[in-house]
Amino acid sequence: MKALHDRTQNLQAQSVATDLAARVAGIFELEFYNEIACTLLELMDEQPEAFDFLSGRTFARTMN
């Protein structure tokens, strides 16, 4: 019985992970990605030292 419960939880976790990946991919479709990239390139063009602050950062860390 426990094995069945564990297997069911594992399948549910995989389903959630798959759904999450699909939704995140949807957020970063090509149009949105280009807007972010253009904005950051514009910032670095105006203030080259911004590159040092952006290096190693991710949007996930910034949003937390």
mmCIF file as Biopython writes it, N, C-alpha, C and O atoms, coordinates in Angstrom:
data_model
#
loop_
_atom_site.group_PDB
_atom_site.id
_atom_site.type_symbol
_atom_site.label_atom_id
_atom_site.label_alt_id
_atom_site.label_comp_id
_atom_site.label_asym_id
_atom_site.label_entity_id
_atom_site.label_seq_id
_atom_site.pdbx_PDB_ins_code
_atom_site.Cartn_x
_atom_site.Cartn_y
_atom_site.Cartn_z
_atom_site.occupancy
_atom_site.B_iso_or_equiv
_atom_site.auth_seq_id
_atom_site.auth_asym_id
_atom_site.pdbx_PDB_model_num
ATOM 1   N N  . MET A ? 1  ? 0.823  -1.200 0.000   1.0 0.0 1  A 1 
ATOM 2   C CA . MET A ? 1  ? 0.000  0.000  0.000   1.0 0.0 1  A 1 
ATOM 3   C C  . MET A ? 1  ? 0.864  1.260  0.000   1.0 0.0 1  A 1 
ATOM 4   O O  . MET A ? 1  ? 0.580  2.211  -0.728  1.0 0.0 1  A 1 
ATOM 5   N N  . LYS A ? 2  ? 1.935  1.265  0.830   1.0 0.0 2  A 1 
ATOM 6   C CA . LYS A ? 2  ? 2.818  2.437  0.882   1.0 0.0 2  A 1 
ATOM 7   C C  . LYS A ? 2  ? 3.507  2.658  -0.470  1.0 0.0 2  A 1 
ATOM 8   O O  . LYS A ? 2  ? 3.685  3.798  -0.900  1.0 0.0 2  A 1 
ATOM 9   N N  . ALA A ? 3  ? 3.889  1.575  -1.131  1.0 0.0 3  A 1 
ATOM 10  C CA . ALA A ? 3  ? 4.543  1.697  -2.436  1.0 0.0 3  A 1 
ATOM 11  C C  . ALA A ? 3  ? 3.615  2.378  -3.446  1.0 0.0 3  A 1 
ATOM 12  O O  . ALA A ? 3  ? 4.050  3.222  -4.229  1.0 0.0 3  A 1 
ATOM 13  N N  . LEU A ? 4  ? 2.338  2.003  -3.420  1.0 0.0 4  A 1 
ATOM 14  C CA . LEU A ? 4  ? 1.362  2.629  -4.309  1.0 0.0 4  A 1 
ATOM 15  C C  . LEU A ? 4  ? 1.214  4.113  -3.995  1.0 0.0 4  A 1 
ATOM 16  O O  . LEU A ? 4  ? 1.141  4.942  -4.901  1.0 0.0 4  A 1 
ATOM 17  N N  . HIS A ? 5  ? 1.169  4.439  -2.718  1.0 0.0 5  A 1 
ATOM 18  C CA . HIS A ? 5  ? 1.061  5.846  -2.287  1.0 0.0 5  A 1 
ATOM 19  C C  . HIS A ? 5  ? 2.290  6.642  -2.737  1.0 0.0 5  A 1 
ATOM 20  O O  . HIS A ? 5  ? 2.163  7.757  -3.245  1.0 0.0 5  A 1 
ATOM 21  N N  . ASP A ? 6  ? 3.473  6.065  -2.549  1.0 0.0 6  A 1 
ATOM 22  C CA . ASP A ? 6  ? 4.711  6.740  -2.963  1.0 0.0 6  A 1 
ATOM 23  C C  . ASP A ? 6  ? 4.750  6.949  -4.474  1.0 0.0 6  A 1 
ATOM 24  O O  . ASP A ? 6  ? 5.167  8.002  -4.957  1.0 0.0 6  A 1 
ATOM 25  N N  . ARG A ? 7  ? 4.306  5.925  -5.214  1.0 0.0 7  A 1 
ATOM 26  C CA . ARG A ? 7  ? 4.299  6.024  -6.668  1.0 0.0 7  A 1 
ATOM 27  C C  . ARG A ? 7  ? 3.323  7.109  -7.138  1.0 0.0 7  A 1 
ATOM 28  O O  . ARG A ? 7  ? 3.615  7.863  -8.066  1.0 0.0 7  A 1 
ATOM 29  N N  . THR A ? 8  ? 2.165  7.172  -6.481  1.0 0.0 8  A 1 
ATOM 30  C CA . THR A ? 8  ? 1.172  8.191  -6.820  1.0 0.0 8  A 1 
ATOM 31  C C  . THR A ? 8  ? 1.709  9.586  -6.538  1.0 0.0 8  A 1 
ATOM 32  O O  . THR A ? 8  ? 1.522  10.498 -7.343  1.0 0.0 8  A 1 
ATOM 33  N N  . GLN A ? 9  ? 2.374  9.759  -5.400  1.0 0.0 9  A 1 
ATOM 34  C CA . GLN A ? 9  ? 2.962  11.066 -5.071  1.0 0.0 9  A 1 
ATOM 35  C C  . GLN A ? 9  ? 4.054  11.441 -6.062  1.0 0.0 9  A 1 
ATOM 36  O O  . GLN A ? 9  ? 4.185  12.608 -6.434  1.0 0.0 9  A 1 
ATOM 37  N N  . ASN A ? 10 ? 4.835  10.462 -6.487  1.0 0.0 10 A 1 
ATOM 38  C CA . ASN A ? 10 ? 5.899  10.718 -7.457  1.0 0.0 10 A 1 
ATOM 39  C C  . ASN A ? 10 ? 5.314  11.160 -8.792  1.0 0.0 10 A 1 
ATOM 40  O O  . ASN A ? 10 ? 5.820  12.091 -9.417  1.0 0.0 10 A 1 
ATOM 41  N N  . LEU A ? 11 ? 4.253  10.496 -9.225  1.0 0.0 11 A 1 
ATOM 42  C CA . LEU A ? 11 ? 3.598  10.880 -10.481 1.0 0.0 11 A 1 
ATOM 43  C C  . LEU A ? 11 ? 3.005  12.283 -10.375 1.0 0.0 11 A 1 
ATOM 44  O O  . LEU A ? 11 ? 3.079  13.058 -11.328 1.0 0.0 11 A 1 
ATOM 45  N N  . GLN A ? 12 ? 2.421  12.613 -9.230  1.0 0.0 12 A 1 
ATOM 46  C CA . GLN A ? 12 ? 1.866  13.950 -9.032  1.0 0.0 12 A 1 
ATOM 47  C C  . GLN A ? 12 ? 2.981  15.002 -9.055  1.0 0.0 12 A 1 
ATOM 48  O O  . GLN A ? 12 ? 2.821  16.071 -9.645  1.0 0.0 12 A 1 
ATOM 49  N N  . ALA A ? 13 ? 4.105  14.694 -8.412  1.0 0.0 13 A 1 
ATOM 50  C CA . ALA A ? 13 ? 5.233  15.628 -8.399  1.0 0.0 13 A 1 
ATOM 51  C C  . ALA A ? 13 ? 5.764  15.843 -9.815  1.0 0.0 13 A 1 
ATOM 52  O O  . ALA A ? 13 ? 6.093  16.966 -10.195 1.0 0.0 13 A 1 
ATOM 53  N N  . GLN A ? 14 ? 5.845  14.765 -10.592 1.0 0.0 14 A 1 
ATOM 54  C CA . GLN A ? 14 ? 6.310  14.888 -11.973 1.0 0.0 14 A 1 
ATOM 55  C C  . GLN A ? 14 ? 5.338  15.728 -12.794 1.0 0.0 14 A 1 
ATOM 56  O O  . GLN A ? 14 ? 5.759  16.522 -13.634 1.0 0.0 14 A 1 
ATOM 57  N N  . SER A ? 15 ? 4.056  15.557 -12.558 1.0 0.0 15 A 1 
ATOM 58  C CA . SER A ? 15 ? 3.050  16.334 -13.265 1.0 0.0 15 A 1 
ATOM 59  C C  . SER A ? 15 ? 3.171  17.815 -12.939 1.0 0.0 15 A 1 
ATOM 60  O O  . SER A ? 15 ? 3.089  18.664 -13.827 1.0 0.0 15 A 1 
ATOM 61  N N  . VAL A ? 16 ? 3.365  18.116 -11.669 1.0 0.0 16 A 1 
ATOM 62  C CA . VAL A ? 16 ? 3.533  19.514 -11.249 1.0 0.0 16 A 1 
ATOM 63  C C  . VAL A ? 16 ? 4.790  20.099 -11.874 1.0 0.0 16 A 1 
ATOM 64  O O  . VAL A ? 16 ? 4.769  21.226 -12.367 1.0 0.0 16 A 1 
ATOM 65  N N  . ALA A ? 17 ? 5.880  19.347 -11.858 1.0 0.0 17 A 1 
ATOM 66  C CA . ALA A ? 17 ? 7.137  19.833 -12.438 1.0 0.0 17 A 1 
ATOM 67  C C  . ALA A ? 17 ? 6.992  20.097 -13.938 1.0 0.0 17 A 1 
ATOM 68  O O  . ALA A ? 17 ? 7.509  21.092 -14.447 1.0 0.0 17 A 1 
ATOM 69  N N  . THR A ? 18 ? 6.298  19.218 -14.634 1.0 0.0 18 A 1 
ATOM 70  C CA . THR A ? 18 ? 6.074  19.390 -16.065 1.0 0.0 18 A 1 
ATOM 71  C C  . THR A ? 18 ? 5.210  20.619 -16.342 1.0 0.0 18 A 1 
ATOM 72  O O  . THR A ? 18 ? 5.498  21.399 -17.251 1.0 0.0 18 A 1 
ATOM 73  N N  . ASP A ? 19 ? 4.151  20.784 -15.552 1.0 0.0 19 A 1 
ATOM 74  C CA . ASP A ? 19 ? 3.266  21.940 -15.704 1.0 0.0 19 A 1 
ATOM 75  C C  . ASP A ? 19 ? 4.021  23.234 -15.430 1.0 0.0 19 A 1 
ATOM 76  O O  . ASP A ? 19 ? 3.881  24.210 -16.167 1.0 0.0 19 A 1 
ATOM 77  N N  . LEU A ? 20 ? 4.817  23.240 -14.373 1.0 0.0 20 A 1 
ATOM 78  C CA . LEU A ? 20 ? 5.601  24.431 -14.033 1.0 0.0 20 A 1 
ATOM 79  C C  . LEU A ? 20 ? 6.568  24.791 -15.159 1.0 0.0 20 A 1 
ATOM 80  O O  . LEU A ? 20 ? 6.678  25.956 -15.541 1.0 0.0 20 A 1 
ATOM 81  N N  . ALA A ? 21 ? 7.264  23.793 -15.685 1.0 0.0 21 A 1 
ATOM 82  C CA . ALA A ? 21 ? 8.216  24.038 -16.778 1.0 0.0 21 A 1 
ATOM 83  C C  . ALA A ? 21 ? 7.504  24.627 -17.994 1.0 0.0 21 A 1 
ATOM 84  O O  . ALA A ? 21 ? 8.022  25.538 -18.639 1.0 0.0 21 A 1 
ATOM 85  N N  . ALA A ? 22 ? 6.320  24.108 -18.306 1.0 0.0 22 A 1 
ATOM 86  C CA . ALA A ? 22 ? 5.576  24.621 -19.455 1.0 0.0 22 A 1 
ATOM 87  C C  . ALA A ? 22 ? 5.138  26.064 -19.231 1.0 0.0 22 A 1 
ATOM 88  O O  . ALA A ? 22 ? 5.199  26.880 -20.151 1.0 0.0 22 A 1 
ATOM 89  N N  . ARG A ? 23 ? 4.701  26.381 -18.024 1.0 0.0 23 A 1 
ATOM 90  C CA . ARG A ? 23 ? 4.255  27.748 -17.743 1.0 0.0 23 A 1 
ATOM 91  C C  . ARG A ? 23 ? 5.413  28.733 -17.754 1.0 0.0 23 A 1 
ATOM 92  O O  . ARG A ? 23 ? 5.271  29.846 -18.261 1.0 0.0 23 A 1 
ATOM 93  N N  . VAL A ? 24 ? 6.551  28.342 -17.206 1.0 0.0 24 A 1 
ATOM 94  C CA . VAL A ? 24 ? 7.727  29.221 -17.223 1.0 0.0 24 A 1 
ATOM 95  C C  . VAL A ? 24 ? 8.185  29.431 -18.661 1.0 0.0 24 A 1 
ATOM 96  O O  . VAL A ? 24 ? 8.542  30.546 -19.043 1.0 0.0 24 A 1 
ATOM 97  N N  . ALA A ? 25 ? 8.177  28.377 -19.452 1.0 0.0 25 A 1 
ATOM 98  C CA . ALA A ? 25 ? 8.561  28.511 -20.866 1.0 0.0 25 A 1 
ATOM 99  C C  . ALA A ? 25 ? 7.618  29.478 -21.573 1.0 0.0 25 A 1 
ATOM 100 O O  . ALA A ? 25 ? 8.048  30.260 -22.421 1.0 0.0 25 A 1 
ATOM 101 N N  . GLY A ? 26 ? 6.340  29.425 -21.228 1.0 0.0 26 A 1 
ATOM 102 C CA . GLY A ? 26 ? 5.371  30.341 -21.826 1.0 0.0 26 A 1 
ATOM 103 C C  . GLY A ? 26 ? 5.652  31.791 -21.480 1.0 0.0 26 A 1 
ATOM 104 O O  . GLY A ? 26 ? 5.458  32.684 -22.305 1.0 0.0 26 A 1 
ATOM 105 N N  . ILE A ? 27 ? 6.109  32.022 -20.262 1.0 0.0 27 A 1 
ATOM 106 C CA . ILE A ? 27 ? 6.436  33.386 -19.842 1.0 0.0 27 A 1 
ATOM 107 C C  . ILE A ? 27 ? 7.588  33.941 -20.678 1.0 0.0 27 A 1 
ATOM 108 O O  . ILE A ? 27 ? 7.585  35.111 -21.060 1.0 0.0 27 A 1 
ATOM 109 N N  . PHE A ? 28 ? 8.570  33.087 -20.957 1.0 0.0 28 A 1 
ATOM 110 C CA . PHE A ? 28 ? 9.764  33.540 -21.655 1.0 0.0 28 A 1 
ATOM 111 C C  . PHE A ? 28 ? 9.739  33.193 -23.137 1.0 0.0 28 A 1 
ATOM 112 O O  . PHE A ? 28 ? 10.768 32.829 -23.706 1.0 0.0 28 A 1 
ATOM 113 N N  . GLU A ? 29 ? 8.572  33.303 -23.764 1.0 0.0 29 A 1 
ATOM 114 C CA . GLU A ? 29 ? 8.496  33.112 -25.201 1.0 0.0 29 A 1 
ATOM 115 C C  . GLU A ? 29 ? 9.354  34.172 -25.886 1.0 0.0 29 A 1 
ATOM 116 O O  . GLU A ? 29 ? 9.752  35.156 -25.264 1.0 0.0 29 A 1 
ATOM 117 N N  . LEU A ? 30 ? 9.631  33.967 -27.152 1.0 0.0 30 A 1 
ATOM 118 C CA . LEU A ? 30 ? 10.572 34.792 -27.903 1.0 0.0 30 A 1 
ATOM 119 C C  . LEU A ? 30 ? 10.279 36.289 -27.777 1.0 0.0 30 A 1 
ATOM 120 O O  . LEU A ? 30 ? 11.224 37.059 -27.603 1.0 0.0 30 A 1 
ATOM 121 N N  . GLU A ? 31 ? 8.990  36.757 -27.857 1.0 0.0 31 A 1 
ATOM 122 C CA . GLU A ? 31 ? 8.696  38.189 -27.838 1.0 0.0 31 A 1 
ATOM 123 C C  . GLU A ? 31 ? 9.126  38.819 -26.502 1.0 0.0 31 A 1 
ATOM 124 O O  . GLU A ? 31 ? 9.768  39.869 -26.493 1.0 0.0 31 A 1 
ATOM 125 N N  . PHE A ? 32 ? 8.766  38.167 -25.352 1.0 0.0 32 A 1 
ATOM 126 C CA . PHE A ? 32 ? 9.103  38.662 -24.019 1.0 0.0 32 A 1 
ATOM 127 C C  . PHE A ? 32 ? 10.615 38.632 -23.802 1.0 0.0 32 A 1 
ATOM 128 O O  . PHE A ? 32 ? 11.186 39.576 -23.256 1.0 0.0 32 A 1 
ATOM 129 N N  . TYR A ? 33 ? 11.265 37.537 -24.234 1.0 0.0 33 A 1 
ATOM 130 C CA . TYR A ? 33 ? 12.706 37.389 -24.098 1.0 0.0 33 A 1 
ATOM 131 C C  . TYR A ? 33 ? 13.436 38.526 -24.817 1.0 0.0 33 A 1 
ATOM 132 O O  . TYR A ? 33 ? 14.381 39.102 -24.278 1.0 0.0 33 A 1 
ATOM 133 N N  . ASN A ? 34 ? 13.002 38.837 -26.014 1.0 0.0 34 A 1 
ATOM 134 C CA . ASN A ? 34 ? 13.636 39.908 -26.785 1.0 0.0 34 A 1 
ATOM 135 C C  . ASN A ? 34 ? 13.496 41.253 -26.090 1.0 0.0 34 A 1 
ATOM 136 O O  . ASN A ? 34 ? 14.426 42.061 -26.103 1.0 0.0 34 A 1 
ATOM 137 N N  . GLU A ? 35 ? 12.342 41.497 -25.485 1.0 0.0 35 A 1 
ATOM 138 C CA . GLU A ? 35 ? 12.128 42.759 -24.776 1.0 0.0 35 A 1 
ATOM 139 C C  . GLU A ? 35 ? 13.097 42.889 -23.599 1.0 0.0 35 A 1 
ATOM 140 O O  . GLU A ? 35 ? 13.679 43.952 -23.385 1.0 0.0 35 A 1 
ATOM 141 N N  . ILE A ? 36 ? 13.265 41.820 -22.850 1.0 0.0 36 A 1 
ATOM 142 C CA . ILE A ? 36 ? 14.209 41.825 -21.720 1.0 0.0 36 A 1 
ATOM 143 C C  . ILE A ? 36 ? 15.626 42.052 -22.229 1.0 0.0 36 A 1 
ATOM 144 O O  . ILE A ? 36 ? 16.358 42.887 -21.697 1.0 0.0 36 A 1 
ATOM 145 N N  . ALA A ? 37 ? 16.010 41.305 -23.264 1.0 0.0 37 A 1 
ATOM 146 C CA . ALA A ? 37 ? 17.360 41.421 -23.800 1.0 0.0 37 A 1 
ATOM 147 C C  . ALA A ? 37 ? 17.631 42.831 -24.318 1.0 0.0 37 A 1 
ATOM 148 O O  . ALA A ? 37 ? 18.698 43.386 -24.056 1.0 0.0 37 A 1 
ATOM 149 N N  . CYS A ? 38 ? 16.700 43.408 -25.033 1.0 0.0 38 A 1 
ATOM 150 C CA . CYS A ? 38 ? 16.875 44.770 -25.564 1.0 0.0 38 A 1 
ATOM 151 C C  . CYS A ? 38 ? 16.985 45.792 -24.444 1.0 0.0 38 A 1 
ATOM 152 O O  . CYS A ? 38 ? 17.801 46.712 -24.511 1.0 0.0 38 A 1 
ATOM 153 N N  . THR A ? 39 ? 16.165 45.630 -23.418 1.0 0.0 39 A 1 
ATOM 154 C CA . THR A ? 39 ? 16.212 46.556 -22.283 1.0 0.0 39 A 1 
ATOM 155 C C  . THR A ? 39 ? 17.558 46.475 -21.569 1.0 0.0 39 A 1 
ATOM 156 O O  . THR A ? 39 ? 18.138 47.501 -21.214 1.0 0.0 39 A 1 
ATOM 157 N N  . LEU A ? 40 ? 18.054 45.251 -21.358 1.0 0.0 40 A 1 
ATOM 158 C CA . LEU A ? 40 ? 19.345 45.097 -20.677 1.0 0.0 40 A 1 
ATOM 159 C C  . LEU A ? 40 ? 20.498 45.596 -21.545 1.0 0.0 40 A 1 
ATOM 160 O O  . LEU A ? 40 ? 21.443 46.196 -21.033 1.0 0.0 40 A 1 
ATOM 161 N N  . LEU A ? 41 ? 20.428 45.354 -22.849 1.0 0.0 41 A 1 
ATOM 162 C CA . LEU A ? 41 ? 21.467 45.867 -23.739 1.0 0.0 41 A 1 
ATOM 163 C C  . LEU A ? 41 ? 21.477 47.390 -23.757 1.0 0.0 41 A 1 
ATOM 164 O O  . LEU A ? 41 ? 22.539 48.012 -23.782 1.0 0.0 41 A 1 
ATOM 165 N N  . GLU A ? 42 ? 20.299 47.979 -23.743 1.0 0.0 42 A 1 
ATOM 166 C CA . GLU A ? 42 ? 20.190 49.438 -23.694 1.0 0.0 42 A 1 
ATOM 167 C C  . GLU A ? 42 ? 20.798 49.980 -22.400 1.0 0.0 42 A 1 
ATOM 168 O O  . GLU A ? 42 ? 21.523 50.975 -22.414 1.0 0.0 42 A 1 
ATOM 169 N N  . LEU A ? 43 ? 20.499 49.320 -21.291 1.0 0.0 43 A 1 
ATOM 170 C CA . LEU A ? 43 ? 21.063 49.729 -20.001 1.0 0.0 43 A 1 
ATOM 171 C C  . LEU A ? 43 ? 22.588 49.652 -20.026 1.0 0.0 43 A 1 
ATOM 172 O O  . LEU A ? 43 ? 23.266 50.576 -19.577 1.0 0.0 43 A 1 
ATOM 173 N N  . MET A ? 44 ? 23.127 48.546 -20.552 1.0 0.0 44 A 1 
ATOM 174 C CA . MET A ? 44 ? 24.585 48.392 -20.588 1.0 0.0 44 A 1 
ATOM 175 C C  . MET A ? 44 ? 25.233 49.369 -21.563 1.0 0.0 44 A 1 
ATOM 176 O O  . MET A ? 44 ? 26.384 49.763 -21.374 1.0 0.0 44 A 1 
ATOM 177 N N  . ASP A ? 45 ? 24.501 49.761 -22.602 1.0 0.0 45 A 1 
ATOM 178 C CA . ASP A ? 45 ? 25.023 50.753 -23.531 1.0 0.0 45 A 1 
ATOM 179 C C  . ASP A ? 45 ? 25.127 52.115 -22.839 1.0 0.0 45 A 1 
ATOM 180 O O  . ASP A ? 45 ? 26.096 52.851 -23.020 1.0 0.0 45 A 1 
ATOM 181 N N  . GLU A ? 46 ? 24.100 52.427 -22.043 1.0 0.0 46 A 1 
ATOM 182 C CA . GLU A ? 46 ? 24.077 53.705 -21.337 1.0 0.0 46 A 1 
ATOM 183 C C  . GLU A ? 46 ? 25.004 53.712 -20.127 1.0 0.0 46 A 1 
ATOM 184 O O  . GLU A ? 46 ? 25.618 54.732 -19.815 1.0 0.0 46 A 1 
ATOM 185 N N  . GLN A ? 47 ? 25.104 52.565 -19.444 1.0 0.0 47 A 1 
ATOM 186 C CA . GLN A ? 47 ? 25.930 52.461 -18.236 1.0 0.0 47 A 1 
ATOM 187 C C  . GLN A ? 47 ? 26.701 51.140 -18.283 1.0 0.0 47 A 1 
ATOM 188 O O  . GLN A ? 47 ? 26.236 50.142 -17.733 1.0 0.0 47 A 1 
ATOM 189 N N  . PRO A ? 48 ? 27.861 51.117 -18.925 1.0 0.0 48 A 1 
ATOM 190 C CA . PRO A ? 48 ? 28.620 49.868 -19.097 1.0 0.0 48 A 1 
ATOM 191 C C  . PRO A ? 48 ? 28.938 49.151 -17.787 1.0 0.0 48 A 1 
ATOM 192 O O  . PRO A ? 48 ? 29.103 47.931 -17.777 1.0 0.0 48 A 1 
ATOM 193 N N  . GLU A ? 49 ? 29.026 49.888 -16.691 1.0 0.0 49 A 1 
ATOM 194 C CA . GLU A ? 49 ? 29.325 49.256 -15.403 1.0 0.0 49 A 1 
ATOM 195 C C  . GLU A ? 49 ? 28.173 48.375 -14.912 1.0 0.0 49 A 1 
ATOM 196 O O  . GLU A ? 49 ? 28.350 47.593 -13.979 1.0 0.0 49 A 1 
ATOM 197 N N  . ALA A ? 50 ? 27.005 48.495 -15.526 1.0 0.0 50 A 1 
ATOM 198 C CA . ALA A ? 50 ? 25.855 47.661 -15.160 1.0 0.0 50 A 1 
ATOM 199 C C  . ALA A ? 50 ? 26.142 46.187 -15.424 1.0 0.0 50 A 1 
ATOM 200 O O  . ALA A ? 50 ? 25.578 45.316 -14.762 1.0 0.0 50 A 1 
ATOM 201 N N  . PHE A ? 51 ? 27.017 45.905 -16.388 1.0 0.0 51 A 1 
ATOM 202 C CA . PHE A ? 51 ? 27.373 44.523 -16.694 1.0 0.0 51 A 1 
ATOM 203 C C  . PHE A ? 51 ? 27.902 43.804 -15.459 1.0 0.0 51 A 1 
ATOM 204 O O  . PHE A ? 51 ? 27.574 42.641 -15.223 1.0 0.0 51 A 1 
ATOM 205 N N  . ASP A ? 52 ? 28.719 44.499 -14.674 1.0 0.0 52 A 1 
ATOM 206 C CA . ASP A ? 52 ? 29.290 43.894 -13.462 1.0 0.0 52 A 1 
ATOM 207 C C  . ASP A ? 52 ? 28.199 43.508 -12.463 1.0 0.0 52 A 1 
ATOM 208 O O  . ASP A ? 52 ? 28.343 42.520 -11.743 1.0 0.0 52 A 1 
ATOM 209 N N  . PHE A ? 53 ? 27.133 44.263 -12.414 1.0 0.0 53 A 1 
ATOM 210 C CA . PHE A ? 53 ? 26.039 43.967 -11.489 1.0 0.0 53 A 1 
ATOM 211 C C  . PHE A ? 53 ? 25.126 42.863 -12.021 1.0 0.0 53 A 1 
ATOM 212 O O  . PHE A ? 53 ? 24.499 42.147 -11.241 1.0 0.0 53 A 1 
ATOM 213 N N  . LEU A ? 54 ? 25.051 42.724 -13.339 1.0 0.0 54 A 1 
ATOM 214 C CA . LEU A ? 54 ? 24.178 41.713 -13.938 1.0 0.0 54 A 1 
ATOM 215 C C  . LEU A ? 54 ? 24.826 40.336 -14.023 1.0 0.0 54 A 1 
ATOM 216 O O  . LEU A ? 54 ? 24.131 39.320 -14.036 1.0 0.0 54 A 1 
ATOM 217 N N  . SER A ? 55 ? 26.131 40.302 -14.079 1.0 0.0 55 A 1 
ATOM 218 C CA . SER A ? 55 ? 26.838 39.037 -14.235 1.0 0.0 55 A 1 
ATOM 219 C C  . SER A ? 55 ? 26.506 38.072 -13.091 1.0 0.0 55 A 1 
ATOM 220 O O  . SER A ? 55 ? 26.652 38.413 -11.918 1.0 0.0 55 A 1 
ATOM 221 N N  . GLY A ? 56 ? 26.062 36.879 -13.446 1.0 0.0 56 A 1 
ATOM 222 C CA . GLY A ? 56 ? 25.755 35.857 -12.457 1.0 0.0 56 A 1 
ATOM 223 C C  . GLY A ? 56 ? 24.368 35.947 -11.844 1.0 0.0 56 A 1 
ATOM 224 O O  . GLY A ? 56 ? 24.013 35.119 -11.005 1.0 0.0 56 A 1 
ATOM 225 N N  . ARG A ? 57 ? 23.579 36.930 -12.244 1.0 0.0 57 A 1 
ATOM 226 C CA . ARG A ? 57 ? 22.224 37.071 -11.692 1.0 0.0 57 A 1 
ATOM 227 C C  . ARG A ? 57 ? 21.212 36.353 -12.572 1.0 0.0 57 A 1 
ATOM 228 O O  . ARG A ? 57 ? 21.412 36.166 -13.772 1.0 0.0 57 A 1 
ATOM 229 N N  . THR A ? 58 ? 20.127 35.961 -11.935 1.0 0.0 58 A 1 
ATOM 230 C CA . THR A ? 58 ? 19.010 35.380 -12.687 1.0 0.0 58 A 1 
ATOM 231 C C  . THR A ? 58 ? 17.761 36.130 -12.312 1.0 0.0 58 A 1 
ATOM 232 O O  . THR A ? 58 ? 17.711 36.784 -11.271 1.0 0.0 58 A 1 
ATOM 233 N N  . PHE A ? 59 ? 16.763 36.043 -13.144 1.0 0.0 59 A 1 
ATOM 234 C CA . PHE A ? 59 ? 15.494 36.709 -12.854 1.0 0.0 59 A 1 
ATOM 235 C C  . PHE A ? 59 ? 14.807 36.074 -11.656 1.0 0.0 59 A 1 
ATOM 236 O O  . PHE A ? 59 ? 14.126 36.758 -10.893 1.0 0.0 59 A 1 
ATOM 237 N N  . ALA A ? 60 ? 14.982 34.775 -11.489 1.0 0.0 60 A 1 
ATOM 238 C CA . ALA A ? 60 ? 14.362 34.094 -10.345 1.0 0.0 60 A 1 
ATOM 239 C C  . ALA A ? 60 ? 14.906 34.634 -9.035  1.0 0.0 60 A 1 
ATOM 240 O O  . ALA A ? 60 ? 14.141 34.846 -8.094  1.0 0.0 60 A 1 
ATOM 241 N N  . ARG A ? 61 ? 16.199 34.859 -8.953  1.0 0.0 61 A 1 
ATOM 242 C CA . ARG A ? 61 ? 16.774 35.420 -7.722  1.0 0.0 61 A 1 
ATOM 243 C C  . ARG A ? 61 ? 16.292 36.834 -7.497  1.0 0.0 61 A 1 
ATOM 244 O O  . ARG A ? 61 ? 16.050 37.231 -6.357  1.0 0.0 61 A 1 
ATOM 245 N N  . THR A ? 62 ? 16.147 37.606 -8.566  1.0 0.0 62 A 1 
ATOM 246 C CA . THR A ? 62 ? 15.731 38.992 -8.461  1.0 0.0 62 A 1 
ATOM 247 C C  . THR A ? 62 ? 14.294 39.107 -8.000  1.0 0.0 62 A 1 
ATOM 248 O O  . THR A ? 62 ? 13.951 40.031 -7.263  1.0 0.0 62 A 1 
ATOM 249 N N  . MET A ? 63 ? 13.445 38.177 -8.424  1.0 0.0 63 A 1 
ATOM 250 C CA . MET A ? 63 ? 12.026 38.245 -8.102  1.0 0.0 63 A 1 
ATOM 251 C C  . MET A ? 63 ? 11.705 37.784 -6.687  1.0 0.0 63 A 1 
ATOM 252 O O  . MET A ? 63 ? 10.616 38.064 -6.185  1.0 0.0 63 A 1 
ATOM 253 N N  . ASN A ? 64 ? 12.614 37.094 -6.043  1.0 0.0 64 A 1 
ATOM 254 C CA . ASN A ? 64 ? 12.354 36.597 -4.678  1.0 0.0 64 A 1 
ATOM 255 C C  . ASN A ? 64 ? 12.376 37.704 -3.664  1.0 0.0 64 A 1 
ATOM 256 O O  . ASN A ? 64 ? 12.177 37.456 -2.475  1.0 0.0 64 A 1 
#
